[in-house]
Amino acid sequence: MSSKETAPSVSVTYAQNGNSTKSNELGMRPMQERAYEKRGEQYLLIKSPPASGKSRALMFVALDKLHNQGLRKAIITVPEKSIGSSFADEPLSKFGFWTDWHVEPKWNLCNAPGSDGSKADSVGSFLKGEDQVLVCPHATFRNAVEKFGIEAFDDCLVAVDEFHHVSANPENKLGAQLAELIARDKVHVVAMTGSYFRGDAEPVLMPHDEAKFDTVTYTYYEQLNGYKYLKQLDIGYFFYSGAYADDILKVLDPNEKTIIHIPSVNSRESTKDKHREVEHIIDELGDWQGTDPATGFQLVKTSDGRVLRIADLVDDEAAKRDKVSAALKDPAEKNNRDHVDIIIALGMAKEGFDWVWCEHALTVGYRASLTEIVQIIGRATRDAPGKSRARFTNLIAEPDASEDAVTEAVNDTLKAIAASLLMEQVLAPRFNFTPKRPDSGPVEGFDYGEGGYKEGECNVGFNEESGQFQIEIKGLTEPKSKEAERICQEDLNEVIAAFVQDKPTVERGMFDEELVPEELTQVRMGKIIKDKYPELDDEDQEAVRQHAIAALNLTQKAKEAALKDDDGEDKANTALIDGVRKFAMDVRELDIDLIDRINPFSEAYAILAKTMSEESLKQVAAIISAKKVQLTPEEARDLAKRALKFKQERGRLPSITSPDAWEKRMAEGVAYLARMKSEAADG
């Protein structure tokens, strides 16, 4: 492994105020209470992180719909059978609610034998019977809708867990069926997800369907800020060369409860022998002492005399793997911190896997889906006694120019950086942006720092309990329509997810030395907004663009501030939240033009330069430069439109000889279009 394998991690420190684990008189935690307040909505989308209590929130809402809103059935559908246990019986009345949650064993089809096709008949029987609650896998639900038609589900509640599995792509069967159910308008839908974006950048819902949903958002910041024990969450990526298992102990601390996800056998990082990789990791950790006969865990003695209990979920031998899996789910051991020390997995122990003691999620190789990364991080963000710090580490192979797959390696590196950027955004406090006006004033409940609110300046307030910033920006465009306002309030991370997954954007932002930042912040982000929200008018699209780029760039500048101490020296593990405050407080004259002039990827490049060897960094830059594309007609048209706005504001068109790089670029866009028209006329 390279001596430069360590990247400064983003570190977010939380207040530990205990709010997210406190219950009200009905036994509801804050997120559940927030969802219950919206229980009368026909279409409800709950966006909330792992361990925040989405399953129980659904129980409260579903029971009200069945008892008080006239619905006849509640069907809960989950992506994996193992997640079905999250909706098992709960004595809710014991904690103050007016009834209990009960699922007849025969109607939890996640536990039933047989194929999903045969289980569809059970859904048909349930729809005709007296019982009111059914739990089934997504596949079973899809087959049942196909078999009985959407009319059979009239007057039912359909609750879709892990909603990011749905896609607006017509080839996504569950997404297409859901669109039909919504169009018929005879069902209620509750959708639940910890990551309302997809790894393939496909939209989850079409805009006209999404607009029907009322949204309950509970942020990562609110969740972790309200914990009792967990105070700090770190995210970092590390580069290695050679075989990852040789030096895995450079990032794996045997004293931390850890889930290791080894790479897919089809990936570049894999040795193509997953069993040997597991053996290699075990060898690195210590001397094998045998297997625990009761659990199937591997027993490994470390150099300091400790015996680690390691669960191997990679084993292809079903009997062995099932024994280990069952031992991990043993309810009698749920509160036993010493039950297991390290879990090694490939496709398991991700979505819906509950191990509260996990302190470190270590993932080898790039994961194609951003949602998968969010889910893996969620395994480490549970609150538990004695657990004050958690971390996620992405171990990535350093590109090697001697390999045939170097271009693929470069792509994986950029994707891993994009995932890191998105997670920083997901973990940051919420931003509420408002235009700076002469009559602007302080918002109640927000702390504006030393000296309080200052007239005439762009003020920054922070509410510690809700984890929200209130930030004034000069020249900010406000959304006019309700949909644009909703996007600015609820969906900025989804916009940013699309932006950081746009490969040309990341490549240029990281490695184009001639880049004018506005080409990304205005042109590329503008195009993404137009493609994602074509129903919005130009002014609302611009409002969404400005809010999204402000959220992204303020987080990046905050990260930069967080990694510097007062003397300007680099410093790792400083809280991101402190950086947000520091940067925002320093820039009292914050305006949208200043924000647009920040390259969103500059800080990521700075970290990459510290992490990757100089030779590899040059190789990456050379590969990307070799495929640099010139201006496209679409980009030229966007530049020309912005040049027209420039003329309206300044009384002249942008100059091609201007020393201002952005003005010059707009002029080049106008000239490009003029050449196109001239060539078309000549032709």
N, C-alpha and C positions, 0 to 999 in steps of 0.2 A: 504494500500500500504506500502511496506517495506520502512524503513527509508533510505535504500541504493539504492533507485530507480534510482538515477541520474548517468548517464555515461558521462564522458568527451566527448563532441562532437568534431568531426573533423570540423575545421573551415577554410574555404578558403577565403582569402581576395583578392579582385580584384582591378585593377588600375583605373577603371572608365574612360578609355580614349575616350569613345564614338565612337570608330571605327566601332563596329558591327552594329550601327544604322545609320551610315552615308551612303549616296547614291552617286553613280557616275553620270556621265552625262546622262546615260541611265535609271536612277532611280533604279539601282541595289545596294543592300547592299553587303558587302564583300563576304559572302558565295554564294550569287546569281551570282555575277560576276565570282567567281571561277567555278561555275557549267556551266555558259554560255560559258566560254572559252573551255569547253569540249563538246559543243553542237553537234559537228560533230561525236561523238562516237556513234556506233550502240547500245552498251550496257553500261549504265551509272548507277553507284550506288552512291547515295548521302547519306552520313552518317553525320547527323547534329542534334544538340539538339532541343527540342521544342522551339518555338518562334524565330527560326533563319531565318524563311522565306522560308521553303522548298516548300510550295505551289506556291508562286510567282516565285521561281526559276524554277519550272516545267513549268509555263506559258511561261516564256522567251524561254526556250529550245524547248517546243512544238511548239510555233509559228514559230520559225526558221525552225524546221523540216517540218512543213506544207507548209511554203511559199518558203523556199530556198533549201530544201533537197529532195523534190519530194514525201513526204509521203502524203497519201490521207486522213487519219483519225487519230485523237488522242483520245484514250479511257483512262480515268482516273478512277481507281477502288480503293475504300476505304473500310475499314473494317466495319464502322458504318455509317448509314444514316446521322447522325448529322455532320460528318466530311465533307460531300459533300459540305456544305456551304463554306468551305475553298477555293473552286474552283469556286466561284461565279464571276460574271462580275467584271473586274478591268479596270479602265481607264489608262492603262499603259502609253499612249502617253502624258498624263498630266504631267508625271514625266520625260519624255525624250525618251521613247522607240518609235519605229517606227510604232507601231500599238497597238490596244487594245485587251484585252482578253474578249471573249464573248461566253456564252453557251446559246443556245436557251432553254427556260424554259422546253419544252417538252423533251429535251435530258439530263436534270439533273434528272436521275431516282431515286436519293436519295429522291426526293420530290414527286415522283409519287406514286399513290395508287396501291394496288395489291401485289401479292406475287412475290418473286424473280424469280419463275418459269415463271410466266406470263410476267414479265418484260423482260425476255430473248427474247421474240418476238420483243420487242421494239429495242433491240440491233440489231436484224436482219434487221429491217426496216431502222435503222440508217446507217448500213453498205451499204445499197443499195441507200440511198438518197444523197443529195448534201451537207448537213451540215457536218462540219468537227470535232466538239468536242462533246464528250459525257462523262458524269460522272455517275458512278453506284457503288453500293455496290459490295464487293468481291463475294458474293453469286450469284448475278445477272450475273456477268462476268463468273463465273464457269459454270452456267447453259447454258449460251450462247455458250461457247466453246464446251460444251457437245452436244448441239443441232445442231450447224452449222459446227463444225469441225475446226481445227486450220487453214486450208487453207483460210477460210473466213476472216482471220485477216491479210493476206499478205499485205505488204506495209502500215501497220498501226503502230503508236506508241502506245505501251501499257505501261502506267505509273501505277505502283503499290505503293500506299501510305501505310505507316506503314508496311514495307516489312518484318518485323520480324514475321508476321503472316504466312508467307510462310515457308515451311519446306521441306528438301530433303527426308523426310520419304515418301515412295510411297503411304501411306494412306492419306497424305495431298493432296487433290485434286488440289488445286490451285498450289501447288509446282510441282506436276506431269505435269499439263497442261503447266506451264511455261517452264519446261524442254523440253517438246515437241516443243513449239514455238521456243525456242533457237536452238534446234536440226534442225528444218526446216530452220532456219536462214533467214526468210523473213520478220521479224518484227524488229522494234527498241524497246528497253525496257529501261525505266527509273525507277529505284527502289529507294524509299526514306524511311529512317528510322532514329529514334533517338536512337535506341539500336539494333545494329546488333548482337544480341545473343538472345537465347530463354530460357525461364524458364525451359524447359524440357531437355536442353542440346543437343537437336537435331541440326544438322547443318542447316542453312537456305538454302544453295545451295550446290550441290556436287562440289568438287574441280575443275573438268574439266569445269563446267558451270561458276563457280565464276571467273576462270582465264580469261574468255572472257570480264569481266566487267572492265571498267576504273572507278576508285574510286575518288570521291571528298569527302574529310574528313574535317569537320569543328568541332573543339573540343568544349567541354563545357567551357574549359578555355578561348579559343578565344572568344566565345560568351559572357560569363559573364565579361571577362576583358574589352570588348568593350562596355559595357553598360554605360549609362549616370548616372543612379541613384543607382542601386543595387550594393553594394560594398562587401557584406559578405554573404556567404552561409554556414550554419551549418547543420551537420548531426549527430544524436545521437539515441541510443536506450535505453529504460528505462524499468525496470522490475516492475511488480506489483503482489500482491497476493490478493485473494478475487475477488470481482466484480470490473472490471475496472472503471465503471461509478461512483463508490463511491468516488474515489479520482482523477478523471480526471483533476480537476483544478490544480493539482500539475504539470501538463505538459501543460495544456491549459490556455493560457492567453487571456481573453475575449477582451483585447484591440487590439489583433492582428487579422487581417483578416485571417480566418482559414477554411480549408476544413478538416472535420473529416470523415475518412472512418471507419465505424464500421465493426466488423468481420462478415464473412460469417456465416449463420445460421448452416452450417455443421461443423464449426471449433470448436476447443476445447475452444476457448475464448468466444464463443457466449453463452448467457443465453438461447438460442432457442426462445426468444421472442424479435425480433428486434424492435418492436414498443415500448415495455416497456423500452428498452435500450435508445431509442431516448428521451422518456419522462423523463427518469432518468437523462440524460445529461442536458436537459432543466431545470429540477428541481435544479440541481447543479449550474447552471448559474444564476438563479434568479427566480423572480415571474412572472408567465405567465400573460400577459395582453390581450391576445386574438390573432386574426388573421387579418392581413392586407387584407381587401376585394379586393384590386386591384391586389395584387401579390400572395396572399396565404401564405406569410411569417409569421412565428410565432414571436410574439412580447414579449420580455422577459425583465423585469426591473431588473437591477443588484443592488447590495447593495450600489453602489455609485450613484445611480439615473439615470444611462444611460439606454436607451431602445435599446436592441440588436434586430436586424432583422435577423432571422434564417430561412434558406431555408431547408425544410425537403424533401429530395429526396428518403426517405426510404418508405414513405407511399404507400401502395398497392392500394389505391383507385385511379384509373387511372385519373379521372377528376381533383382531387386535385394535384396529382403529375405533371400532364401535365401543369397545371396552373402555378405551381412554376417553372417548367423547362422553360416554355415560358417567364416568368418574368426575369429569369436569362439571357436569350438570347436577351432580348429587346435591339435593337441597340441604342435606345435613351438613355439608361442608362449605356452604355458601359464605358463612361468616368466619371461616377458618383461613387466616392469611397464610398459614404454612402448608396448606393442602398441596399447592403446586408453586414452583418458582419460575419456570420458563415454559412457554408453549411455542412449539415450532409448527407452522402451518403453511399451506400453499393456497388452497381455495377456501379453506374454512376459517372460523374465528374472526369473521368480519361483521357484516350486517346482522344486527340483532344478538350478537354474542355478548353475554353479560359476565364479566369478571371484574368486579369493582376494585380489586387490588392491583390491577395492571398500572404500572408506573411508566413503562416505556414501550411504545409501539415502534419496532424496528423493521423497516421494509426495504428489502433488497431489490434494486432494479426499478425502472419507471413503471408506473401503473397507468394504463391507457385511459382510465376513467377518473375524472376529478371527483365524482361522487364516491368512488371506491376509496380514494384517499381520505375524504371527509369521514367515511364510515370507519376506516381503520383508526384514524385519530380519535374518533369517538370511543374506541375501546379503552383508551387511556384516560378519558376525562370524567370518569365516575368519581364521586366523592367517597372517601373511606377514612376511618380513623388512622392517624399516623402517616397519612399520605399527603404531604404538603407540596410536592412537585411532580409534574408529569411531563413527558416529552415524546415527540415524534421525530424519528430520524429516517431520512431517505438515503440509502446507500446506493450510489450511482457509479457505473463504470466510466472511467475517464476515457474520452475518445482517443483512439490510437490510429494514426495516419497509415500505419502499415497494414491495417485490416481492410478487407473488402467492404465491410459494413460500416465504414467510418461515417458516411452520410447519415445512416440510420442512428448511429451513436450520437451524432450532433443533434438530430431531431429529438431524441429521447432526452438529452440534456436540456434543451430549450423547453420541452414539455414539463420536465420536472421543475424548472424555474417558474414556469407559468402556474403550476399547481401551488408552489410556495407563495407566489404573489397573491393568489386567490385566498389561500388560507389566512394570510396576514389580514386580508380584508374581512374575512368571515369572523376572525377573532377580535377585531378592533371594535371600539365603541361605536354607537350609531351616530351618524352625522345628520343634523338638521340644518340645512343651509337656507339663509334668507338674504334678500338684497339689502345692502346698506343704503338707508334713506335719511334725509334730514330729521325725520320724526321718529327714527328708530330708538328703541329703548330696551332696558333689561327685561329678560323673561323670568318670571317668578320661579324659584327653585334651582336656578343655575348660579354657580360660583364663577365670577369673572376674574378671579385672581387678585393679586395685590393692587390696591387702589380701586377695585370694583369696576363697574361699567364706566367707560370714558366716552364722553360726547365727541363726535366727529371722527372717531377711529373705528376700524372694523373690529368689533369686539368678539371675544371667544368665551363662551360660558360652558361649564361642565356640571352635569348632575351625576354625582357619584352613585346614587342608589339605582337610577335607571340606566346608567352607562350611556348617556347621550351627550353629545356636543351640540351646542347652539352656536353657529358660526355665521357671521355677517360677511358678505362678499360684495364688493363694488361691481356693478355692471352685470350681476347675475340675472338671468332670465327666469322668471317664475312660470311654472306650468299653469295653463289656463283650464284645460279639461280635467274632469274627475279622473279619467284613465291615466293621463300624464302625471297628475298629482299622486295617484296610487303607485305608479312606477317609481317616482322619485322617493316615495316614503318606504316602499316595500321591496322593490326589485332591483336596486342598484347593484347588488352583488351578482345578480343574474346577468346584467348588462356587462359587468366587468369580467365575468366568466367567459362570455362570448369574445370579448376583446383580447384577453390573454391567451385564448385558444386559437386566435387568428395568427397562423404561422408567419406570414409576411410581416405582420406588425411586430411580432417578437424579434424576428431576425433583424429588421431595420433598427428597432429600438436598442438592440444590444450591440450591433456591430457596424452600423453605417456611420462613419465618422463625419459625413457631410449632411447628416440628418438635420432637418429643421423640425423641432419638436411638434410644432403645430400640424405637420403632415400626419402625425399620429393622433394627437389630441383632438384636432378638428376634422381632418379629412377621413382618416381610418375609423375613428370612433363615430363620426357622423354617418359613414356608410353602414356601420354595424347597426346603429339606431334605426336608420331608414329601412334596412332589411328586416329587423326584428319587430318594428312597430310601424308598418306602412300605413296604418289607419290614422296615425297622428298627423296633424298639419305641421308645416315647417317650423313654426314657432314652438310648438310643443316638443318636436324632435330636438330642437336646439336646447330647450330647457332640460330635457332628459340627458342630453350629451354633456352639458355643463355640470349638472349634478353628479353624473357618474365619474367624469374625469376629475372633478374636485375631490370626491371621496377617495379615488385611487391615488392621486398625487399627494394629498395631505397625509395619507397613511405612509407613502414612500418617504416623504420628507421627514415625517415623524420618526420613521425607522432610522434614517440617517442621523437625526438628532439624538436618538436613543443610544446610538453606538459611538457617541463622542462624549468625553467628559469635559469639564470646564476648560481644560488646557488644550482641547482639540485632539487629544490622543484617542485612538480607537479603544473601545470598551465593549466587551460582549455581555450578554445577559442583563441589560438594562431594560426596564419595563417599557414596552411599546406605548403604553398609556402615558407615561411621563414624556415620551418623545412627542406625542401628539400635542400635549399641552405646551411643551417647550417651543416647538416650531411655530404653532399657531399663535402663541403669545408674543413671540419675537416679531412676527410679521403683522403688525397692526394695520398696515395699509394693504390688506389682502384684496386683490381684484381678479376678475376672471381671466384677463389677459396674462397676468403673471402666472396663474395656474396653468394656462394653456402653453406657456413657454417652458414647462418642466417636462423632461423626458421621463415617462413613467418607469422606464427600465434602467435608468442610470445607476441607481443604487444596487439593483440586482447584478449589474455588470461589475460593479466595484467589489461585491462579495465574491463573484465568480473569479475575478482576477486574483483574489487572495487565496482562493480554494484550489483552483486548477493550476497545474504546472504551466510555466510560461510557454513552453513548446506546444502543449496541447491547445492553449488558448489561441496561439497564432494559427494553428491548423484549423480550428473552428472558424476563426475570422476569415481565413482564406477560402474555405469551402462556401461560406455564405456570400462572400464578395463575388465569387465566380458566377453565381446565379442571380446577381442583382438585376432587377428589371427596371426599365425606364418608366416614365409616366404613362398611365393608361388613359384612354379617352374618358372613362368615368371619373377618374381622379381629376383630370383637367377640367371637366365640367363643374365639379365641386369647387375647385380653386377659382374658376371664373365667377361662380355665384358669390363666393366670399370676396372676390375682387370688386364686384358690384356693390356689395355692402360697404366695402372700404371706400369706394367712390362717394356713396351717399353720406358717409360720415366725414370725409375729408375734402370732398369737392374735386378729386382727381383720381385717376386710375393708378394702381400700383406701378412702380417703376422697375424695369428690368435691371437697372444699374444701382438700385438702392443698396446701401450698406446693411439694411435690415434684412436678414435672411428670409423671414416669412413674407415680407412685402415682395421681395425678389421672386420667391417661389410662386406667389399668386400671379405675378406678371408672366412667369413662364407658363402657367396654366392657360392664361389668356392667349399668349403667343402660340401655344400648341393647338388650341382650338382654331385660331385664325389660319394656321398652316393646314389643318385638316379640311377646313372649308375651301381654301384655295386649291388644294390638291383635288378635292371632289369636283370643283368647278372646271379645273383643267382636264379632268378625266372625262 
